[in-house]
Amino acid sequence: MKKWLSESIDNSGLVLFRVLLGVLIMAESFGAILLGWVEAVFVQSKFTFNFIGFDFLQVLHGEKMYLYFFVMGIFGLLITLGLFYKFAMTAFTFLWSAVYLIQKESYNNHYYFLILICVIMIFLPANGKFSMDAKLFSKVKQTKIPRWMPYLLLFQVAILYFYAAIAKLYPDWLDGTFSKILLNGITQRQFLLDIFNQKWFLLTYAYAGILFDLLIVPALIWKKTRKLAIIASFGFHLFNAYSLKIGIFPFLALSFIVLLYDTIPFKFLNSKEEINAVTDINTKFFTLFFVPFFIVQIVLPLRHHFIKGDVLFTEEGHRLAWRMMLRERKGAINIKIVDKKTGMFHYHNYASELTQKQIKLLSHSPDIIWQYCQRIKNESKKPISIFVECSVSINRRPYLKLIDEKVDMAAVDFDYFGHNDWVLLHDIK
């Protein structure tokens, strides 16, 4: 295996992936402006709910975010052209990471996935040919890479799919309950609903999802099943792109197919000059960086198994764990503000300062509830206590209390890696 991974291969697959990635970065960045995403998240809101500990990123708000996303789109163009590639990829990675960390209102797993892929791409010589860099700087020219380089990217994809499959191994997925909720939410056409509501179809959809996530990467790597796996990938991801509206992720996932081929049958990628720069690669650096990198990626999604309670209800350990499209979550919330000096109380009018998307998130997310309570406390001109009345429904079950109503939310801390005692525990059956 080590010998096989160390073999020199043509770098056309990696080069073509760079081009596709750059195009998708442009689509994500410019599309966010043109389709109103930037306006909805950063302009219409008074603030955003950042990841806890990243409050300093609140400066990324308002109309300046149009320029911010435009600049990211330009970096996408530079990546596509292979012009100042290392700088463009590094700069985009930092800017996109900040976008991810500054807002949880539009949390999407592919935002996090894009960060990880870009981090890997920073260190890969994806501008070795078919790039402006290769034309301008002779030292950049390269037509060969070791096979393990594209497999760094494929390994990251494999981690995502594996944990996505494991996350589906819970009752509401296995019996088709959530599949019914999901499919009924993507269409109003009766003939489709008649099919989607058939038990056999719901179970087929549910188990096909698990099998796809578990088997797609091995099936793509194995040459005997690769063609069938490619067809399945296009069917699966294009259906998701059309029905679930999840941005660039389906197309990003399909882009990885080009990494599987040692040679790409496109003349514009073929170089008459064979330049093998494999011997110049600092494999020790790659080992020291990527071994810890992937250990973190393997361990991080496991953390909710070591946190008290069911992550399906508590949400503790849900993020960064590839728990994608798994449940419907609805909540109802009231926030009671008590004046510590007089004992007088009133219910906070959160609807007056939050967008509809923020209100929905606030109604069922413990970390958002805690953050908002801290914000109310910090903005108050007098000492107050804050008590939260919140109930949550999972997959249309009866509502259950999420927050301990006796706990002063203005006085408690938030434990990001453990259970917060003010989050109530329930068995979801």
Backbone torsions as a table, in degrees:
resi	resn	phi	psi	omega
1	MET	NA	-44.7	-179.2
2	LYS	-61.7	-41.5	179.5
3	LYS	-64.5	-42.1	-179.2
4	TRP	-64.2	-43.4	179.7
5	LEU	-68.0	-25.7	-178.1
6	SER	-86.3	-9.8	-179.1
7	GLU	-62.6	145.7	176.8
8	SER	-79.2	134.6	177.7
9	ILE	-131.4	162.7	175.8
10	ASP	-64.2	141.7	-175.8
11	ASN	-92.4	13.2	-176.2
12	SER	-61.3	-37.4	179.8
13	GLY	-62.7	-45.2	179.4
14	LEU	-66.3	-39.5	179.4
15	VAL	-63.9	-45.1	179.6
16	LEU	-65.8	-36.0	176.8
17	PHE	-63.2	-39.2	177.5
18	ARG	-58.6	-44.0	179.8
19	VAL	-62.7	-46.8	-179.7
20	LEU	-64.1	-40.6	178.9
21	LEU	-63.1	-43.1	178.6
22	GLY	-61.5	-41.7	178.0
23	VAL	-62.7	-41.8	179.8
24	LEU	-68.6	-35.1	175.9
25	ILE	-63.4	-41.8	176.3
26	MET	-62.9	-43.7	-180.0
27	ALA	-61.5	-42.4	-179.9
28	GLU	-66.6	-44.0	-174.6
29	SER	-74.4	-54.2	-179.9
30	PHE	-68.2	-35.7	179.1
31	GLY	-63.4	-35.5	179.5
32	ALA	-62.8	-31.7	177.4
33	ILE	-76.9	-51.5	-172.5
34	LEU	-68.6	-32.2	-177.1
35	LEU	-91.8	1.2	174.1
36	GLY	89.2	6.8	-178.7
37	TRP	-66.8	-43.8	179.5
38	VAL	-61.5	-43.9	179.6
39	GLU	-61.8	-46.2	-176.8
40	ALA	-64.9	-39.7	-174.0
41	VAL	-87.6	-42.1	-170.1
42	PHE	-109.3	-18.2	-176.5
43	VAL	-104.4	-47.4	-178.0
44	GLN	-73.1	-23.5	-179.6
45	SER	-85.2	156.3	175.8
46	LYS	-83.3	-25.1	177.7
47	PHE	-165.2	173.0	176.1
48	THR	-120.9	162.6	175.6
49	PHE	-93.9	98.5	-179.9
50	ASN	-80.0	166.2	171.9
51	PHE	-61.7	140.2	-176.5
52	ILE	-59.0	129.5	-178.2
53	GLY	100.1	-6.6	-178.4
54	PHE	-116.2	36.6	-179.5
55	ASP	-60.5	-28.5	-178.8
56	PHE	-61.8	-19.1	179.6
57	LEU	-77.8	-2.2	178.2
58	GLN	-61.0	-13.5	174.8
59	VAL	-64.1	-20.7	178.7
60	LEU	-84.1	78.0	-177.1
61	HIS	-156.0	152.1	177.2
62	GLY	93.6	-168.8	-172.4
63	GLU	-67.8	-19.3	177.5
64	LYS	-63.8	-16.0	180.0
65	MET	-70.6	-19.8	172.4
66	TYR	-61.7	-46.3	178.6
67	LEU	-66.4	-39.3	179.9
68	TYR	-57.0	-48.9	-179.3
69	PHE	-71.4	-32.3	176.0
70	PHE	-62.7	-42.9	178.2
71	VAL	-62.4	-41.1	177.0
72	MET	-61.6	-38.5	177.2
73	GLY	-63.1	-38.1	177.1
74	ILE	-64.5	-40.1	176.3
75	PHE	-62.4	-36.4	175.4
76	GLY	-60.8	-40.2	177.4
77	LEU	-63.5	-43.3	178.8
78	LEU	-62.6	-38.2	177.8
79	ILE	-64.7	-43.2	178.4
80	THR	-59.6	-45.3	-179.1
81	LEU	-76.4	-16.6	-175.9
82	GLY	70.3	35.0	-179.6
83	LEU	-106.7	121.2	-173.4
84	PHE	50.2	49.0	-169.5
85	TYR	-57.8	-50.4	-176.5
86	LYS	-59.7	-44.7	179.4
87	PHE	-63.7	-47.0	-177.1
88	ALA	-63.0	-43.1	-179.3
89	MET	-67.5	-41.3	179.1
90	THR	-65.6	-45.5	-179.1
91	ALA	-63.1	-45.4	179.0
92	PHE	-61.4	-41.0	-178.8
93	THR	-59.4	-43.5	178.4
94	PHE	-66.3	-45.2	-178.6
95	LEU	-64.9	-42.3	-179.4
96	TRP	-69.9	-36.5	177.0
97	SER	-60.8	-39.2	178.2
98	ALA	-65.4	-39.8	177.0
99	VAL	-61.5	-41.4	179.5
100	TYR	-64.2	-43.6	-174.7
101	LEU	-77.7	-22.4	-174.8
102	ILE	-82.2	-19.0	-176.4
103	GLN	-144.0	133.7	174.9
104	LYS	-110.3	-0.2	-179.0
105	GLU	-61.9	-37.6	-179.0
106	SER	-114.6	42.3	-178.1
107	TYR	-56.8	130.8	178.9
108	ASN	-145.9	134.6	-177.3
109	ASN	-59.5	-30.9	-176.8
110	HIS	-71.0	-20.0	174.6
111	TYR	-64.2	-44.7	178.3
112	TYR	-67.7	-42.8	179.8
113	PHE	-59.8	-40.6	179.9
114	LEU	-63.3	-37.1	176.3
115	ILE	-59.3	-49.0	-176.7
116	LEU	-63.1	-42.3	179.3
117	ILE	-64.5	-41.3	180.0
118	CYS	-66.3	-37.8	176.7
119	VAL	-58.7	-45.5	178.9
120	ILE	-63.5	-44.3	-176.3
121	MET	-64.8	-25.9	177.5
122	ILE	-55.5	-36.0	-172.7
123	PHE	-95.9	-3.2	-178.7
124	LEU	-99.2	139.7	-178.1
125	PRO	-78.9	64.2	-175.7
126	ALA	-79.0	-2.0	178.0
127	ASN	-105.8	20.6	-176.1
128	GLY	-64.5	-27.9	175.2
129	LYS	-154.1	173.0	-175.4
130	PHE	49.8	48.1	-178.6
131	SER	-149.3	155.8	175.5
132	MET	-67.4	-34.2	178.5
133	ASP	-59.3	-43.3	-178.6
134	ALA	-65.0	-29.6	178.7
135	LYS	-78.8	-33.8	-175.1
136	LEU	-88.8	-31.7	-174.2
137	PHE	-126.8	111.1	-174.6
138	SER	-62.7	-31.0	-178.3
139	LYS	-66.2	-21.6	-177.6
140	VAL	-78.3	-26.3	-174.2
141	LYS	-56.2	131.9	-177.6
142	GLN	-162.3	134.2	179.1
143	THR	-118.2	-7.7	-179.2
144	LYS	-126.9	146.9	173.9
145	ILE	-142.1	158.2	172.8
146	PRO	-71.3	147.4	-176.1
147	ARG	-59.7	-28.0	-175.6
148	TRP	-67.2	-18.1	-178.4
149	MET	-63.5	-57.0	176.8
150	PRO	-63.1	-24.2	-180.0
151	TYR	-74.4	-16.5	169.9
152	LEU	-61.9	-43.9	178.7
153	LEU	-67.3	-42.8	-179.3
154	LEU	-66.2	-32.2	178.2
155	PHE	-67.0	-38.7	177.1
156	GLN	-63.7	-40.2	176.4
157	VAL	-62.8	-41.5	-179.5
158	ALA	-62.4	-38.9	177.8
159	ILE	-61.0	-47.0	179.2
160	LEU	-56.8	-53.2	-176.7
161	TYR	-63.2	-39.7	-177.9
162	PHE	-62.0	-48.9	-178.2
163	TYR	-71.1	-30.0	175.2
164	ALA	-63.7	-37.8	177.7
165	ALA	-68.8	-44.3	-179.7
166	ILE	-61.8	-39.4	-178.6
167	ALA	-64.0	-24.8	-179.3
168	LYS	-79.7	-7.4	-177.6
169	LEU	-84.3	65.1	175.2
170	TYR	-140.6	156.9	-167.8
171	PRO	-50.9	-44.7	-175.3
172	ASP	-68.3	-24.0	173.8
173	TRP	-83.2	-42.9	-174.5
174	LEU	-67.9	-28.1	179.4
175	ASP	-99.4	6.6	175.5
176	GLY	85.0	2.7	-178.0
177	THR	-59.7	-50.2	-178.0
178	PHE	-74.8	-31.5	176.8
179	SER	-57.6	-39.2	179.0
180	LYS	-65.3	-44.4	178.5
181	ILE	-61.9	-45.0	-177.1
182	LEU	-65.0	-49.7	-175.5
183	LEU	-69.7	-34.2	178.8
184	ASN	-71.3	-15.1	-179.6
185	GLY	-90.8	-3.0	-175.3
186	ILE	-105.8	-4.6	-179.1
187	THR	-154.4	156.4	174.1
188	GLN	-115.5	3.3	-178.3
189	ARG	-76.3	123.9	-172.2
190	GLN	-63.4	-38.9	-177.9
191	PHE	-65.4	-32.0	176.0
192	LEU	-74.0	-39.6	178.4
193	LEU	-63.0	-36.3	178.0
194	ASP	-61.0	-35.8	177.8
195	ILE	-76.6	-46.1	-176.4
196	PHE	-62.3	-25.2	-177.4
197	ASN	-91.8	2.4	175.4
198	GLN	-77.2	132.7	-176.3
199	LYS	-58.3	-41.8	-178.6
200	TRP	-62.2	-37.2	-179.6
201	PHE	-70.6	-41.6	180.0
202	LEU	-61.9	-42.4	179.3
203	LEU	-69.7	-38.7	177.4
204	THR	-61.4	-45.0	179.4
205	TYR	-62.3	-44.5	-177.1
206	ALA	-63.9	-48.9	-176.0
207	TYR	-76.8	-29.0	174.6
208	ALA	-65.0	-35.7	177.2
209	GLY	-63.0	-42.7	178.2
210	ILE	-64.9	-47.8	-178.4
211	LEU	-64.1	-39.0	178.5
212	PHE	-61.1	-49.4	-178.4
213	ASP	-61.7	-37.9	-177.6
214	LEU	-75.3	-36.3	-168.0
215	LEU	-106.6	-15.2	-169.6
216	ILE	-63.6	-41.6	-178.9
217	VAL	-68.4	-49.1	175.8
218	PRO	-58.5	-38.3	-179.2
219	ALA	-67.7	-32.5	177.1
220	LEU	-73.5	-36.9	-178.9
221	ILE	-70.9	-39.7	-179.4
222	TRP	-75.1	120.4	-173.7
223	LYS	-60.7	-31.7	-177.5
224	LYS	-68.1	-26.0	-179.0
225	THR	-111.7	3.6	-172.3
226	ARG	-62.7	-45.4	-177.7
227	LYS	-61.8	-44.5	178.6
228	LEU	-64.2	-39.0	-179.9
229	ALA	-66.8	-36.6	177.9
230	ILE	-65.1	-43.0	177.2
231	ILE	-61.2	-44.4	179.2
232	ALA	-63.0	-39.3	-179.9
233	SER	-63.1	-45.8	179.3
234	PHE	-62.8	-43.4	179.0
235	GLY	-62.2	-46.3	-177.1
236	PHE	-65.8	-50.7	-173.2
237	HIS	-75.0	-35.0	178.0
238	LEU	-69.6	-35.4	174.6
239	PHE	-62.5	-44.9	179.2
240	ASN	-64.8	-39.4	179.7
241	ALA	-61.6	-40.2	-178.4
242	TYR	-76.2	-42.3	-170.0
243	SER	-92.0	-36.9	-172.5
244	LEU	-98.9	-11.9	176.2
245	LYS	52.8	59.8	-175.5
246	ILE	-111.6	35.8	171.4
247	GLY	68.6	-141.5	-172.4
248	ILE	-83.7	-7.8	-171.3
249	PHE	-55.6	-46.6	179.9
250	PRO	-57.0	-38.0	-178.6
251	PHE	-76.7	-33.5	174.2
252	LEU	-64.1	-43.2	179.4
253	ALA	-62.2	-38.1	179.2
254	LEU	-70.7	-28.2	-178.0
255	SER	-63.7	-26.2	-177.8
256	PHE	-66.8	-16.4	-179.9
257	ILE	-59.1	-35.1	-176.8
258	VAL	-66.4	-20.6	-179.8
259	LEU	-73.6	-14.6	-176.0
260	LEU	-79.1	-13.0	-174.2
261	TYR	-106.8	130.5	178.0
262	ASP	-68.8	-30.6	177.0
263	THR	-131.3	143.3	179.1
264	ILE	-112.6	125.7	-174.3
265	PRO	-76.6	53.2	175.3
266	PHE	-124.5	125.1	-175.5
267	LYS	-59.7	-35.5	-176.1
268	PHE	-67.3	-15.6	178.3
269	LEU	-94.4	-12.1	-178.1
270	ASN	-81.8	133.5	-179.5
271	SER	-112.0	133.1	178.2
272	LYS	-71.6	-26.0	-178.3
273	GLU	-97.9	118.6	179.9
274	GLU	-90.8	114.3	179.7
275	ILE	-121.4	115.5	-177.9
276	ASN	-106.6	108.0	-178.3
277	ALA	-106.6	18.8	-177.1
278	VAL	-58.8	-35.8	-176.6
279	THR	-68.2	-15.9	-179.1
280	ASP	-86.8	-3.2	-175.0
281	ILE	-81.5	131.2	179.4
282	ASN	-85.3	87.3	-176.6
283	THR	-66.7	-27.0	178.4
284	LYS	-64.5	-41.1	178.3
285	PHE	-63.0	-45.4	179.8
286	PHE	-59.0	-40.4	-179.9
287	THR	-65.5	-47.0	-177.6
288	LEU	-65.6	-30.6	-178.8
289	PHE	-86.4	-48.1	-169.5
290	PHE	-84.0	-23.7	175.5
291	VAL	-63.3	-51.6	175.1
292	PRO	-63.3	-36.6	179.6
293	PHE	-56.4	-48.5	-177.4
294	PHE	-77.6	-28.1	174.3
295	ILE	-60.7	-43.7	177.5
296	VAL	-61.4	-42.5	-179.0
297	GLN	-66.1	-28.9	179.0
298	ILE	-80.7	-37.9	-174.8
299	VAL	-81.3	-40.9	-173.0
300	LEU	-54.6	-43.8	-179.8
301	PRO	-68.9	-9.9	-179.2
302	LEU	-88.9	-9.8	-168.0
303	ARG	-63.4	-30.3	-177.6
304	HIS	-67.6	-19.4	176.6
305	HIS	-70.8	-17.8	-178.7
306	PHE	-106.5	7.3	177.1
307	ILE	-106.9	132.8	-178.7
308	LYS	-57.0	138.8	175.9
309	GLY	99.3	169.9	179.4
310	ASP	-90.7	117.4	-177.8
311	VAL	-58.8	-26.5	178.3
312	LEU	-59.8	-32.5	-179.7
313	PHE	-98.5	-47.3	-173.3
314	THR	-78.0	-24.6	-176.1
315	GLU	70.4	-0.2	-177.8
316	GLU	-76.2	114.8	-175.5
317	GLY	91.3	10.1	-177.6
318	HIS	-75.1	-43.6	-176.9
319	ARG	-74.4	153.3	179.7
320	LEU	64.6	22.8	-176.6
321	ALA	-124.0	12.2	177.8
322	TRP	57.3	36.8	176.3
323	ARG	-92.4	82.2	-168.7
324	MET	-102.9	133.1	173.6
325	MET	48.3	55.5	-171.9
326	LEU	-110.0	-23.9	-172.8
327	ARG	-158.3	158.0	170.3
328	GLU	-102.6	132.6	-174.5
329	ARG	-129.5	121.5	178.8
330	LYS	-128.1	146.2	-178.3
331	GLY	-142.6	165.7	174.3
332	ALA	-136.0	136.1	-172.9
333	ILE	-143.4	142.8	168.9
334	ASN	-130.8	141.4	-179.2
335	ILE	-119.1	115.5	-175.4
336	LYS	-98.7	121.9	-179.5
337	ILE	-104.1	124.4	-178.7
338	VAL	-116.3	126.0	175.1
339	ASP	-74.4	117.6	-175.6
340	LYS	-63.9	-28.9	-177.5
341	LYS	-80.7	-43.9	-174.2
342	THR	-100.0	-21.1	-175.9
343	GLY	80.9	-2.9	177.8
344	MET	-70.1	148.7	-179.1
345	PHE	-138.9	160.3	172.8
346	HIS	-151.5	163.4	178.1
347	TYR	-96.0	128.8	-174.2
348	HIS	-69.9	134.7	179.1
349	ASN	-90.0	77.6	-177.8
350	TYR	-68.2	-23.5	-178.7
351	ALA	-65.8	-17.9	-178.1
352	SER	-78.0	-15.7	-177.2
353	GLU	-130.9	0.6	179.5
354	LEU	-114.4	150.2	172.9
355	THR	-76.5	166.6	179.9
356	GLN	-60.5	-36.8	178.8
357	LYS	-66.8	-39.1	178.1
358	GLN	-67.5	-38.8	178.6
359	ILE	-62.6	-43.2	179.0
360	LYS	-61.3	-43.6	-179.8
361	LEU	-66.7	-41.7	179.4
362	LEU	-61.2	-32.1	-173.4
363	SER	-71.2	-13.6	-175.6
364	HIS	-142.9	6.6	-175.0
365	SER	-116.2	112.9	-177.4
366	PRO	-55.5	-42.4	-178.3
367	ASP	-67.1	-36.5	178.4
368	ILE	-68.6	-41.2	178.0
369	ILE	-59.5	-47.4	179.8
370	TRP	-61.5	-45.5	180.0
371	GLN	-60.5	-42.9	-177.4
372	TYR	-67.4	-38.2	177.5
373	CYS	-64.4	-38.7	176.7
374	GLN	-64.5	-36.7	178.7
375	ARG	-65.6	-43.9	178.1
376	ILE	-60.7	-44.2	179.9
377	LYS	-61.5	-45.4	-176.8
378	ASN	-67.8	-27.5	-179.1
379	GLU	-89.8	-11.1	-178.9
380	SER	-73.4	140.9	-179.8
381	LYS	-89.9	-1.8	179.2
382	LYS	-140.3	158.7	-179.5
383	PRO	-65.5	129.7	-177.7
384	ILE	-135.2	159.6	167.9
385	SER	-113.7	149.3	-178.1
386	ILE	-127.8	125.5	179.0
387	PHE	-122.1	135.3	-173.2
388	VAL	-113.6	129.8	173.5
389	GLU	-107.8	106.6	-174.6
390	CYS	-139.5	131.9	175.9
391	SER	-128.7	146.9	-174.4
392	VAL	-131.2	142.5	174.7
393	SER	-113.5	129.0	178.0
394	ILE	-106.9	123.3	179.0
395	ASN	50.4	41.5	173.3
396	ARG	67.8	23.4	171.0
397	ARG	-76.7	172.4	174.0
398	PRO	-59.9	149.4	-179.6
399	TYR	-68.9	138.8	176.6
400	LEU	-125.3	146.3	-179.2
401	LYS	-66.6	130.5	-178.2
402	LEU	-96.0	-39.3	-173.5
403	ILE	-114.7	137.8	176.0
404	ASP	-68.3	114.3	-174.3
405	GLU	-70.0	-13.8	-179.5
406	LYS	-88.5	-8.6	-176.3
407	VAL	-89.4	131.4	175.5
408	ASP	-77.7	105.9	-175.9
409	MET	-70.3	-13.9	176.8
410	ALA	-78.5	-13.2	-172.7
411	ALA	-113.6	-1.5	-176.1
412	VAL	-103.1	157.4	176.0
413	ASP	-96.7	170.8	177.2
414	PHE	-115.6	127.2	178.1
415	ASP	-102.2	108.4	-175.1
416	TYR	-75.1	-25.6	-175.2
417	PHE	-111.7	7.7	178.2
418	GLY	-141.2	-173.0	-179.7
419	HIS	-85.5	136.8	174.2
420	ASN	-94.8	121.8	-173.4
421	ASP	-62.1	-21.8	179.1
422	TRP	-79.4	-7.4	171.1
423	VAL	-89.7	119.6	-176.0
424	LEU	-75.4	153.2	-178.4
425	LEU	-108.9	136.1	178.0
426	HIS	-141.4	148.9	171.8
427	ASP	-86.5	120.5	179.4
428	ILE	-88.9	110.1	-178.6
429	LYS	-124.0	NA	NA
